[in-house]
Amino acid sequence: MTTIHDVAKKAGVSIAAVSYALNNKKSIGKEKKELILQIAEEMGYVPNSLAKGLLKGKTNIIGLIGTDIKDPYLATLTFQLEKYARASGLFLLLGNTGSDREHEQEIIKQFVSKNVDAILLFPGMYEQGSYQQIVNYLRKVKTPLICLDRDLPGVKTNYVIPDLEEGEYAAARYLIENGHKRLLYLGGDTLHITTQQRHQGFKRAMDEFGLSLSDSNFVNCGYSFEEGYEAVSALIRSGASLPTALLTTNDSVALGAYKALRQNSIRVPEDVSLIGYDDIALPTIDALPLTTVKIPLEEMARLAIDATNQLLSGGNMTLQYIVKPELIVRESVKAIELKL
């Protein structure tokens, strides 16, 4: 890699003169500056922005750590984060944990060693104690942390998260108002705080209309298209009575459920209504105009980068934002009675 020393040697000038020319200082004559810039370009010289950043105590690089970068939800949010970061003169360094706690901790340490200005983290579903250690460590090394998608119960930190309970409440209420009383929530893992929040919204809507709930109203199956497909296929094979409507933990699970229903000649929404969550643009979404709960990912990205800039400006505060999801009504829900 060509260095400033190489440029100075070829131009027959001092290192200081090259620095003046590259930084457009008035301390150097016009002709000499033009000569130095021409030689620098011919030699393919690129300033070492990392070294300059270290001298100034700022690299303009923020670390983004996700659990599964191929997940449509995370990929969409990452796209929006990069857009707003770039507009602020910041660049993303991406790490993927694969939902492995030790790998996540290693990535965090590697990012700190590379002097990132801040870390944006999609927390994995690990115990509270491990995150308290991470928060303490990042405070010690003075690296701001902003959690995305979910907060850390019992751990004080910065976050930008969606109100998952309110979104699920809106979805369940919409189904009940359209005459549905036999509802099934499909997907997620009840050990995960995000699933618990969604369940709470479902329960709140059922309680509001005096409808009873039991364990049979919930099927844990994970978060993927394949898991949604397998769960509904197993339900059909069991011969159990199908619900009139399915609420799913995300759009991927909803589309997996839709495939299983179609393969068994069960129509959506004529026989079973279906609601997703996230409103992610998936390749097969046009095959099913899916009613879903939209999480405002662009707003989350904007708030996350704004919060990053505030923290990097020396703000000594805790920044916590909760964005409100929106029910997007399409054609996958059928009213089966007069509205309540």
N, C-alpha and C positions, 0 to 999 in steps of 0.2 A: 504494500500500500504506500503510495507516494506521500511523503511527509512535507511539512513546511520547511524543514532543513534541506530537502532535495530541491525544492523550488528556489530557495535562496542561493544554493550552490550553483545551479544552472544559470540563474539570472545575474550572478556575481554581485549580490547585495546581501545585506545583513538580514537576519531573521526578523528583526524589528521592522525593517522596511517592508518585508512580505506581509507581516501582520497589519501594518498601516494600510497597505494596498487592499488586502482582503476585507478589512473592516471599514473601508472608505473613509479613512482619516485624512485630515487636511495636512498632516505632518509630512506628506510626500508629494513630489511634483507630479504633474499630470502625465508626462511622457513616461516617467519611470513606473508609475502606477499601471499604465496601460500595458507596458512591457511585462511586468510581473503577472498581471492577470492573464495575458496571452500565454505565457509560459505555463502558468498553473493549469490553464484549460488544456493545453497540449499534453501535459503530463498526467492529466486525469486526476488532479488533486481534488479531494473532497474533505472539507473541514470535519474534524472529529467532534461532532456535536456532543457526544457523551462526555468527552474530556472537558469541553467548555462548560457543560452543565455541572460537572463535579466541582469545577472551580467556583461556580456561582451558587452551588448548593442546590441545584434544581436540574433535573434531566428532561422534564416535560414528557416523561414516560409513566404511564400508570398500568399496574398489573391487573388483568381481569382473569379471575379464576372461576371456572364453571365445572359442573359435575358431568356434563355430557354435551359436548359442543355440536353433536349431530342432531340433538333434540330440536324440533322446529321452534319451540317456544324460546329456548336459549339462543338459537341461531338468529332469530328475528330481533331479540333484544340486543344481542351483540352488534348486529348491523346498525341499529339506532345509536348505540353507545359510541361506536366508531365515528359515526357522522357528527355527533355533537362534540366528541373529544377533538376531532380534527379541526372543527370550527373554532375551538378554544386554543389551538396550537398544541394539543396534547396527542400522544400516540399510545396505542394499546399494545401491551405485551400479553399474549394469551397463554393460559395454562389450563389443562384439562385433568380433573382428578379421577374420573371414572368412578366417582362415589367411594373413593378409598381414603380413609382418614389420614393414614401415614403419608400417602402421596400428596394430599392436600397440604399437610404441614411442611413437607419438603419443598413444594412449589413456593409456599410463602417465604421460606428461608432463602430460597434461590432468588426470588424477586427482591427481597431486602438486600441481598448481596450485590444485586445489579443496580442498586440505588434508585428503584422506582420511587416516584414522588408520593404515590398513594396506591392502595389496593382496593379493588372492587371485587366482592366475594359473593358467589352463590353458595351459601352454606350447605354442606351435606347434612344428612339426618343423623348427627352424632350427639352424644350426651353433652349436656350443658357444660360440664367441667372442662372438656377439651377446648371449648371455645373461650372460656374464661382465660385459659392459659394463652391462647392465641392473642386475645385482646390485650392482655397484660404485656406480652412480648412486643407487640407492635407499638404500644404506648411507650415502652422502654426505649425502642429504637427510633421513636418519633416518626412513624409511618402511619398516616391516617388510614382508617379502615371504614369502608361503607358496605354494608350488607344489602344485597338485592334479593327480591322475591320473598324473603322471609326474615323476620327478626330472630334474635336469640333470647328466648325467655329467660329472665333472671340475669342477663348480661347487658350492661348498659353500653350501647354503641350506636353509631350512626346507621340509618337504614332508609331505603326506599322500597316500599312493599305495597302490594294490592290488598284491598279489604276482601279477602276470600270468603269470609262468612257472609258478608252483605251480598256478594255476587251469587252465592248458592241460595241464599234466602230469596232473592229476586227470581231465580230460575224455578225453585220449588213452588213459590207463590203463584207464578204464572201458570204452571201446570194445574195446580189445585183450582184456580179460578176458571180454568177451562174444563172442569169436571173430573179431573183425575184424582183418585183417592188411593189407588194401589200403585205406589211408586217404589222404584228400586234405585239405590245409589250404587254405581258401578265404578270400581277402580280405586287406586291409591293404596295406602297402608295405614291402618289406624294407629300405628306407632309413630307416624310422622305428624308433626304439628300442623302442617298445611292441610292434611286430610282431616284432622280433628276440627280445624276451623271451618272447613267446608261442611262437615257433618253438623256442626253447630247451627249453621245457617239453614240447612235442611230441616233439622229438628224444630227450629224456631218457627218456620212456616207451618209445619205440621201441627205444632201446639196451638198456633194462632187460630187454626180452623178446627181444632178439637179432634184431630186425626191421630190414631194410635201408632206407635212405632215399636219395632222389635228388632232383634238382630237379623231377622230375615229380610229387612229392608236394606241391608248393606252387603255388598260382595266385594271383598278386597281382591284386586287382581293385578296391581301394578299400574304402569303408566303408558304402556306401549300399544300400538295397533294390534300386534299379535296377541297380547294379553287380553285385550278387550274382545277380540275374536274368539279366543279359547274359552273365556269365561261365559260368554253368551251361548256358544256351542254346547258347553257342558250343561248349562241351565236347560236348554231345549232337550238335550238327550235324557235329562233326569225325569222328564215328563211333568215337572212342576208347573203350576199355573203361572203363566207369564203376567208381569205387571202391565198396566195400561200405559205406563211411561217409564223411561229410563233417564236418570240424570247421570252424567259421566264426569270423571275427574278432569278430563281434557278432550280435545277434539280428536286426538289420535285414538284414544279408547272408544270414543263415539263411533268413529268410522270402522273400527274393528268390529264393534257390536253390529253396525249396519250390515257389514258383509255377512256375518253369521245369520242375521235375520233373513236377508235376501236369499241366501243359499237354502234356507228352510221354508221358502215361500211365505214368509211373514213380512207384511208390507209396512213401510214407514211413510206416512204416519197413520195409514188407515187402520192397521192392527195394533201397532205399538208406536207411541210418540217417543221422540228422542231429543235430548238437549246435551250439547257439548259444553266446553269451557276453554277459554283463551282466545278464540276467533283467529286462529292461525291459518294462513293461506297454504293449504296442502294441495298436492296435485290432483287428488280425487274429490276435492270439495265440491266441484261443479256437478258431480253425479248426485249429490244430496244437498239441497239448499238447507243447511243445518242451522237451526236455532241454537244460539250459543251465548255464552257470557264473555264479552270482550274485555280483556285487560288492556288498559291504555299504555302499551309498551313504549311508544314514542315519548309520552309524558314522563314515564319512569326514567327513561334514558336522559332526558333533558334535566330532570331534577337531580339525577345522580351526578352528572357532570357539573351542574351548578354547585352542588354540595361539595364536590371535589375542589372546585376553584375557591370556594369560601374557606375550606380548611387549609388549602395551600397558601392562602393569603394571610394566614396566621390567626384565623378565627378560633377562639378557644370556646367552642360550644359543642353541644350534641345536636346533630341535625337528624330529625326523624320525620319522614313523609309517608303518608298513607294515601294511595290513589284509589278512586272509586271505580269499580267495574261497571259495565253497562250491558243490560240484556239486549241482544240483537235477535229480533224475531224474524224468522224466515218461514220455511214450509214443512218442517219436520215435526210439528206439533199439531194435533187435531183436537178440536173441542168436541167432547163426547157428551156433554150436557149443557144446559143453559148456564151461563157464567154466574158464579155466586155473587 
